[in-house]
Amino acid sequence: MNNNNRKFINLFPLILAVLMLFAFYFINNQPQKEEVTSSKLYEIIETKKVDSFTISLTSVVIDISGTYKENGKDVTFTAQLPNTEQSLNTLVAALDENDVLFTTVDTYQTTSLMDILLSYVPWIAMAALMYFFFIRPMTNQARGMEVANASRARLEGNVKTRFSDVAGADEEKEEMMELIDYLRNPKRFQKMGARIPRGIIMVGPPGTGKTLLAKACAGEADVPFYSIAGSDFLEIYVGVGAKRVRDMFRKAKQTAPCIIFIDEIDAVGRVRGAGLGGGHDEREQTLNQLLVEMDGMNDNSGILMIAATNRPDVLDPALLRPGRFDRQITVSLPDVKGREEILKVHSRKKTLGPDVDLLQIARRTPGFSGADLENVLNEAAILTVRQNKTAIDMEIIDEAIDRVMMGPAKKSKTFTPDEKKRVAIHEAGHAIVGIYGKDSSTVVRKITIIPRGMAGGYNMITPKEEKYLRTKKELLSSISSFMGGRVAEEIYLNDISTGAVSDIQEATKIARSMVVEYGMSDLGPIQYAHPNAAVFLGRDYTSQTNYSEEVAFKIDEAIRAIIDQCYGEAKQTIMKHKKELDKIVGELMDKETITAEEIESLLGIAPTAAVPAAA
């Protein structure tokens, strides 16, 4: 239905009301008729000049109507006589005697079309109003409920994404290859008696490419791809989610082989009975229906379920048992080589300058996901257009990395001279501890005192080598580096400021993890905390600490001892390298931003060894 028809339907009640007003106006404005008695009737026939005279015979009475002239005006009159032979003969004789022409009407014949319309307009109007204000809304509500119960899975029949569009996930793509072989030729697996996994859970941080992998799998296998978010199953009405699950599987069976992808499955697949809402709410009924449908899938039926989440610890165990989602693929953050490959994919349609080195960009962005890297190049392209340049250069990419990490530079925000010097000393303190600190394994890529986000300045400090594990010495070195800014303020300015609040927060977080999670304190290798504890409201209320108050006091003492130790080491490092710190402060006061190459030249240290491309 087009927009014009919708507008007409919406305006129809108003149009109908206007027509009703015209109809009643027409009826009420008909010429008024004078009702006369029988004696008055004969007086009119004898004394007036009658223009028209109509006789209508019914079974009971004789209806009479007519007009006559009086003072130059037409007067309409009506009368009724009993329907007897004597009354009729007397009336006809009086008319003949006074030469009055009359017309006889058969009341059993159909009246005029206008009379019929006028008699039925009120009833038609009432029926129309009843339809538009009562029946039609109920019909639309029922139709809306039917639409609401339908599956919201979006179908893509010709997926263009391929594995060549996915970078930094070589092992994950290998895991998916046998699933593609199964979707292409399931009979090979049937002959061998093999049962392919019905469901696959892809686990990993946000932005690592879980959805892209699932879509690429459908593209490589050339099968339909159904995608839906876990929250799309849920509705305020209990039972709607279960109906949507049934409808989704019904449609998928009609187009098998196919892939059903459920993003953020933790929205519907959380542990049952963990909250305060009981065990019969909409989410749990939806989960139950999903479990039943997966059990009802025949072996090698051609439907492959793929789900994604970054919270596998909150999923219901029944969802992960063999026969349902029985295979888990971890999609991790990319390493240096993976980040370089991702940058190559996202830079295909962008014009890069000759000085752009994707490997160098990959080294500057440890911990970035694929989505973060795509955002960096997109920001760089936007900045290039804004600056009216024809190609993206390294300077713009460097600014784009800063924007993604910390936000845009607040160049209009000005420091007082004292504040600027304090920020320069603070950031130089971080850098000195990061470069010369005990057991330091980091590289200072950039120092700036230009405000970004909530920070007055920042250091870009990256590890020399990317590792999967961190040692106790490396963690202590990180805490010392966080303490460097606070220590430098205390030594040089004999005062401290609020600028170290985020540094203290991060240092305390690492120290607490070392004590209660990693067992890196005098309390021994005992875990006193559960880092992956669920965030359900019910579990939070019922959770209890598994250690005594005495142990809690010892934990606080151990954390303080680590912070004090690292604070002392940072202080020793800065006192030993005050000349180097003065050089960095002077350069920052002059340039506001200095890079790794400038730092190495300023301090006379050897250039940082290249990070291996393969990890």
Secondary structure as UniProt FT lines:
FT   HELIX           3..28
FT   STRAND          34..35
FT   HELIX           38..47
FT   STRAND          49..57
FT   STRAND          61..70
FT   TURN            71..72
FT   STRAND          73..82
FT   HELIX           85..97
FT   TURN            98..99
FT   STRAND          103..106
FT   TURN            107..108
FT   HELIX           113..130
FT   HELIX           131..135
FT   HELIX           136..149
FT   STRAND          154..156
FT   HELIX           163..165
FT   HELIX           170..184
FT   HELIX           186..192
FT   STRAND          199..203
FT   TURN            206..207
FT   HELIX           210..221
FT   STRAND          225..229
FT   HELIX           230..233
FT   TURN            238..239
FT   HELIX           240..254
FT   STRAND          258..263
FT   HELIX           265..267
FT   TURN            272..273
FT   HELIX           282..296
FT   TURN            299..300
FT   STRAND          303..309
FT   HELIX           312..314
FT   HELIX           317..320
FT   TURN            322..323
FT   STRAND          325..330
FT   HELIX           336..346
FT   TURN            347..349
FT   TURN            354..355
FT   HELIX           358..364
FT   TURN            366..367
FT   HELIX           370..386
FT   TURN            387..388
FT   HELIX           394..406
FT   TURN            411..412
FT   HELIX           417..436
FT   TURN            438..439
FT   STRAND          442..448
FT   TURN            453..454
FT   STRAND          458..463
FT   HELIX           472..493
FT   HELIX           498..500
FT   HELIX           501..516
FT   TURN            522..523
FT   TURN            531..532
FT   HELIX           537..542
FT   HELIX           549..576
FT   HELIX           578..591
FT   STRAND          593..595
FT   HELIX           596..603
//
